Amino acid sequence: MDYSATLIFAIASFGLAAVLIWQRDHVPAKLRRGLATISLVLVAFAFFLIVYAFFSAGRA
């Protein structure tokens, strides 16, 4: 099975989280909580996809 889309999604979601952490002083206060929530959901889903890929790697 091809996991390239999962890898790209994981890199993008972790990259968004890193940018939000590093640039939190430059993000407007009204957007900060919403972007943090969206980023948290994306990172959690990416983590789930990574774990699922490891568990299903041995199956055909």
VMD Tcl script that draws the C-alpha trace (Angstrom):
set ca {
  {0.00 0.00 0.00}
  {1.23 3.49 -0.84}
  {1.56 5.72 2.22}
  {2.87 8.82 0.46}
  {-0.36 10.79 1.07}
  {-0.23 9.89 4.76}
  {3.38 11.01 4.95}
  {2.66 14.31 3.23}
  {-0.34 14.94 5.51}
  {1.71 14.16 8.62}
  {4.55 16.47 7.57}
  {2.10 19.26 6.72}
  {0.18 18.98 9.99}
  {3.30 18.83 12.15}
  {4.74 21.71 10.13}
  {1.63 23.82 10.76}
  {1.86 23.08 14.48}
  {5.54 24.03 14.55}
  {4.91 27.30 12.70}
  {2.08 28.18 15.07}
  {4.29 27.51 18.08}
  {7.25 29.48 16.73}
  {5.21 32.42 15.44}
  {2.57 32.63 18.19}
  {3.45 36.26 18.94}
  {2.62 37.29 15.36}
  {-0.75 35.50 15.13}
  {-3.71 37.77 16.00}
  {-5.41 36.95 19.29}
  {-8.77 36.20 17.63}
  {-7.21 33.54 15.38}
  {-4.85 31.97 17.91}
  {-7.30 29.66 19.68}
  {-9.02 28.50 16.48}
  {-5.76 27.77 14.68}
  {-4.41 25.95 17.72}
  {-7.54 23.78 17.90}
  {-7.42 22.97 14.19}
  {-3.71 22.20 14.42}
  {-4.26 19.92 17.40}
  {-6.97 17.97 15.57}
  {-4.78 17.62 12.45}
  {-1.77 16.44 14.47}
  {-3.90 13.93 16.39}
  {-5.32 12.55 13.14}
  {-1.84 12.38 11.59}
  {-0.60 10.48 14.65}
  {-3.54 8.06 14.29}
  {-2.71 7.53 10.61}
  {0.95 6.86 11.42}
  {0.04 4.31 14.11}
  {-2.51 2.68 11.78}
  {0.12 2.43 9.05}
  {2.50 0.66 11.43}
  {-0.17 -1.81 12.56}
  {-1.36 -2.57 9.05}
  {2.13 -2.80 7.50}
  {2.31 -6.58 7.85}
  {-1.02 -7.23 6.19}
  {-1.44 -7.73 2.47}
}
mol new
graphics top color blue
foreach p $ca { graphics top sphere $p radius 0.5 }
foreach p [lrange $ca 0 end-1] q [lrange $ca 1 end] { graphics top cylinder $p $q radius 0.2 }
display resetview
